[in-house]
């Protein structure tokens, strides 16, 4: 158990250094729930026509 914990403590800083800098933009999933933003319904231009886009989670 101590050997496994020591291995994790040694590997963690190496993992953090090796991570790409863009990783901070990742969505962090906590407890299996995504925190998604509600986008209300709006008009959009599709193929030179205005169409109604219903509200949805983005």
N, C-alpha and C positions, 0 to 999 in steps of 0.2 A: 504494500500500500504506500509506504514512504517513497519507494523507488518510482512508482507511477506518478505520485504527486510532484516529486523532484523533476521528473521528465517533462511534465506539463509546465512547470514553472520555468524550465530552461527553454522549451519550445515556444512559449507564448510570445516573448519579446522578439524572437526571430520571425514569427508569423506576422506580427504587427509591422515590422520593418519591411517585410517582403510584400505586403499588401499594396496594391496600386493606390495612388492618391485619389482616384475617382471613387473609391469604395465608400467614401463619406456620403456620396449621393444615393446610396442604396436605401431602399425602404427597409426598416428594421421591423421584423414581425415579432410581436410580443404576445405570447399566449395563444397563438393561432389566429389572431385578429388583425386585419389590415385596417389602418386608419385612412379611409378613403374620403375624398372631397366630393360633395354633392354639387353637380352642375345643373342649374335650373334650365327649363326649356328655353329655346332661343331659335331665331331664324338663321339659316345658313345658306350660302350660295352653292348650289350643286348643279353642274352642267348648265350654267347660265339661267337657272331657275332658283327662286327662293323656296326653301323647304323648311318645315317645322321640325326641329330636333327635340324630342321629348326629354324631360329631365332624367338624369342618370348619374350614377356614381362614376367618377373618373379615377 
